[in-house]
Structure formats: structure tokens, C-alpha cells
Amino acid sequence: MSERGILEPVCSSTESALYSSIRIQGYRGLDSFRMQGLGRVNLLVGTNNCGKTSILECIELLRSVRHPHALSSIVARRGEWGYASDQARATVDARPRPLDLAHLFANHELANKISIQSERVADVDPVAWNDRVTIRVESPSDSEHDEQDMVPEASDGSEHLVLHVKWADTEDDYRAFITDDGLLYPSQLRRAIHFGRALRLGRWRNVSRQEVQFVGAAGVSASDVVEMLSQHVLTPQEESITQALRIVEPEVERIAPVVDHDSRTNHDSPGGVVVKLRDGADRVPVGSLGDGLWRMLGLALAIANAEGGVLLVDEIDTGLHYSVMEDMWRMIAEQAAAQSVQVFATTHSRDCYESLAAISATNDVTIQRIDRKRGEAVRYSSEAIVAAAERSVEVR
């Protein structure tokens, strides 16, 4: 069989999918891109800087209706901080660093517009599964509502523009003032301009429990792990989380969060969680058992907290040995179906996508090769991936 024959894209079945396709325009390096034939679990493969993480971010924005803090999360994960002028720093030297939103737009230009659209299966609640979001920058005078009287004074003398994020529902939109070079200060992020009045974000839904969980390559922070695990102690989910840990360490018997009031604790490193091993008398910190166990714990907690929503994982195989990946994917697929979660993950690992292909016969999964220059993802069947692996054909 030729290489072309092995890797021939296949038609999709979306019977159990949630989002069945996603179209992106003007987001970062994705001028115009489409991904179709999505399943319950979707693995994105491709070269560095091909747009895999950008696609995850677009899905995060789709699901973050009336939750503009997703913008700050995305920008902060990328380290896209802005720098205030010397005059501004002198005036408000205690002000947190602003977010530089210009990098979200194609060619880093605020004049461009971001559009993210999706299609979904007919029996999915349209309110729960938002299918469109647009992001653009307007002048106060050109904005849909007259906001000129509300423009704040800039300490550095710069002009202000209006960042407008609009979801499919006509009432689900968000506006905030940004500087003319795209800087959004935290004080402005916390306030929304809606129909001529300011609304506090605390009044909006979807703040305490998110419908989207994003797990980056660095994993879940210790503080988030403790908070999420505390919600599942002595619930049916606790056992499924423990079973996930046994994929990496079969001797794990119990798991529990530990509240540490010591301010010196580094909450960005593994901590705050202990396990009991079979035949072990003492509690063992999860961090003592290696990065793989911590990574598996973060994945299990994230999918438990994404019930009815979306789990997004960047470099899902980080910290995991190839020998546990098939069981990891089986856990992800089973929990995604049980919790009504749609999963999107990225990888550069051949072991990772071959492991997913190994369990695809009994699960609704797709593997999508991302190439932003092509403008459309290529979807492969499990049979094509297995055949490619047997013939040493690269699909990443």
C-alpha cells in the first residue's frame, strides 16, 4: 500500500460527538483553518508552531461564555505581558502588569477580527454548547453602544479602545477598555461594559465551576489540585481518581488532600496531596512518587471537574512513560463518555498517538494532523495510524 493510501483521510461519524467541526479565522497564526469529523476524544498532532495550542485556546474561548477571564488565562500561559510607559509606572507603580492582547490577532494587529465558529450534533443543548464567538477591537465612538462618556483617563496619555467579545447569544457579550496598543489592565478586566453600565463579573454565571478545563504542559498547580481533589473526597469520583493513579503506581490504595498553611510552600510544584500505599504505614506525598503520578492526578481531576464540558490538554503525554499511555487513553475515553466531556489534546509523541489508535476500536476518537498552511486538519482512522506505524510512515 502506498503512503498516500495508508494515510487517506476518512469520513467521520458524529453520533456521539459534541462539537463536530470548528472553523477559526484570524486567531494568531490561523488566518483561516477548519477541523472536521471530531469525536468524543480528539488528538492533535503536527510540527512545532503549527497551531495545535492555538486550536485548544479557540475551543476554550468558545466554551467560556460570559467568562472573559479565559482571555487572561490564555495570555498569561503564553507570558504575553505588556509594559506600561515610565509615566504610567510612576503614577501607578503598584498596578499589576497589563496583558498584551495584540498577540491574539493575526499578524499581531488589532485591526484584524477573530472569528471562531463550530457545528454540533442536533441533540446538544445550544445554550450549554455555544457555537460562535467573535473578538474585535473598536473605537468607543464606533462601538455598538455609545461608551464615549465612560472612557477612563489614561495615566500615560494614551487613547483607549474597546475590546468586544461576543458569543452566539445576543446577550452574552463583554466589553472592556484597552489602550491603543492593545494593553488590558487587570482593573479593566474585572469590569464589563454592557449596555452603558458596568457589571461586576461576580454576577455572571460559570465562574465557580468552569465548563472547560485546560491542562498545560506544566500540569495543574498544587493549589488547584488540592481544591479539586477536596471536592471529590468521599464521592464516587474518588475511586475513579484513585484507579487512574494505579495506572502509574499500582500500589496506591487511598489519596487525600492536605491543607498546608505554611506560606513558604511552593504551590507551583507538586504538593498538598498524600497517598497511602498498600502495606505502607506512613502517608507518602504524591511528589515523592514521580512526575508521572502527578501528571495522571491532574488529568483525572481535570476530567472529573469538566463534567458536561470540555477537557483541553497540551502535550498530554508529558511526564508519562510510553508503557502507561494506552491505559491512560482508556481512562480518558471511559471517563469522557461517563462525564459527557469532549476531549482535545496535543502531542508530538508517536507512542502517544499509536496508543490512542490501539483503543479506538471501542471508543469514539479521532487523530487530526494540523497544518495551518493547508488550512484544514487531516483526520485519520485508527486503521490508517496503525498501518502507518507498521510501515514507519510519519504522520506528526
C-alpha positions, 0 to 999 in steps of 0.5 A: 500500500502506498503512503498516500493510501495508508494515510487517506483521510476518512469520513467521520461519524458524529453520533456521539460527538459534541462539537463536530467541526470548528472553523477559526479565522484570524486567531494568531497564526490561523488566518483561516483553518477548519477541523472536521469529523471530531469525536468524543476524544480528539488528538492533535498532532503536527510540527512545532508552531503549527497551531495545535495550542492555538486550536485548544485556546479557540475551543476554550474561548468558545466554551467560556461564555460570559467568562472573559477571564479565559482571555487572561488565562490564555495570555498569561500561559503564553507570558504575553505581558505588556509594559506600561510607559515610565509615566504610567509606572510612576503614577501607578507603580503598584498596578499589576502588569497589563496583558498584551492582547495584540498577540491574539490577532493575526499578524499581531494587529488589532485591526484584524477580527477573530472569528471562531465558529463550530457545528454540533450534533442536533441533540446538544443543548445550544445554550450549554454548547455555544457555537460562535464567538467573535473578538474585535477591537473598536473605537468607543465612538464606533462601538455598538453602544455609545461608551464615549462618556465612560472612557477612563483617563489614561495615566500615560496619555494614551487613547483607549479602545474597546475590546468586544467579545461576543458569543452566539447569544445576543446577550452574552457579550463583554466589553472592556477598555484597552489602550491603543496598543492593545494593553488590558489592565487587570482593573479593566478586566474585572469590569464589563461594559454592557449596555452603558453600565458596568457589571461586576463579573461576580454576577455572571454565571460559570465562574465557580465551576468552569465548563472547560478545563485546560491542562498545560504542559506544566500540569495543574498547580498544587493549589488547584489540585488540592481544591479539586481533589477536596471536592471529590473526597468521599464521592464516587469520583474518588475511586475513579481518581484513585484507579487512574493513579494505579495506572502509574503506581499500582500500589496506591490504595487511598489519596487525600488532600492536605491543607498546608498553611505554611506560606513558604510552600511552593504551590507551583510544584507538586504538593498538598496531596498524600497517598497511602500505599498498600502495606505502607504505614506512613502517608507518602506525598504524591511528589515523592512518587514521580512526575508521572503520578502527578501528571495522571492526578491532574488529568483525572481531576481535570476530567472529573471537574469538566463534567458536561464540558470540555477537557483541553490538554497540551502535550498530554503525554508529558511526564508519562512513560510510553508503557502507561499511555494506552491505559491512560487513553482508556481512562480518558475515553471511559471517563469522557463518555461517563462525564459527557466531556469532549476531549482535545489534546496535543502531542508530538509523541508517536507512542502517544498517538499509536496508543490512542489508535490501539483503543479506538476500536471501542471508543469514539476518537479521532487523530487530526494532523494540523497544518495551518498552511493547508488550512484544514486538519487531516483526520485519520482512522485508527486503521490508517495510524496503525498501518502507518506505524507498521510501515514507519510512515510519519504522520506528526 
